[in-house]
Amino acid sequence: MTTNTHKIFRLNQTDVPKIVNVLCDSFFDYPVMRFVIDSEADYQHKLKILINFFVMARRYKEDS
């Protein structure tokens, strides 16, 4: 029998860029994102702004 050991740790403000990059990579080809961000021009930049907004909102919510 194998034992899975998972570590859970709280991320901090300095981890935000890494989190945003991972989520941008994950949702880049997601059809809903293509629908929400209706412009092909600067899609990658706009996606990063949107994902950063969600990450920071979550971060501030947990700080309260």
Contacts in CASP RR format, 6 or more apart in sequence:
PFRMAT RR
TARGET T0000
AUTHOR 0000-0000-0000
METHOD contacts of the structure
MODEL  1
MTTNTHKIFRLNQTDVPKIVNVLCDSFFDYPVMRFVIDSEADYQHKLKIL
INFFVMARRYKEDS
11 19 0 8 1.000
13 59 0 8 1.000
16 52 0 8 1.000
16 55 0 8 1.000
16 56 0 8 1.000
16 59 0 8 1.000
19 55 0 8 1.000
20 48 0 8 1.000
20 51 0 8 1.000
20 52 0 8 1.000
20 55 0 8 1.000
23 51 0 8 1.000
23 54 0 8 1.000
23 55 0 8 1.000
24 44 0 8 1.000
24 47 0 8 1.000
24 48 0 8 1.000
24 51 0 8 1.000
27 33 0 8 1.000
27 47 0 8 1.000
27 51 0 8 1.000
28 44 0 8 1.000
28 47 0 8 1.000
33 47 0 8 1.000
33 50 0 8 1.000
34 43 0 8 1.000
36 50 0 8 1.000
37 43 0 8 1.000
37 46 0 8 1.000
37 47 0 8 1.000
37 50 0 8 1.000
39 46 0 8 1.000
END
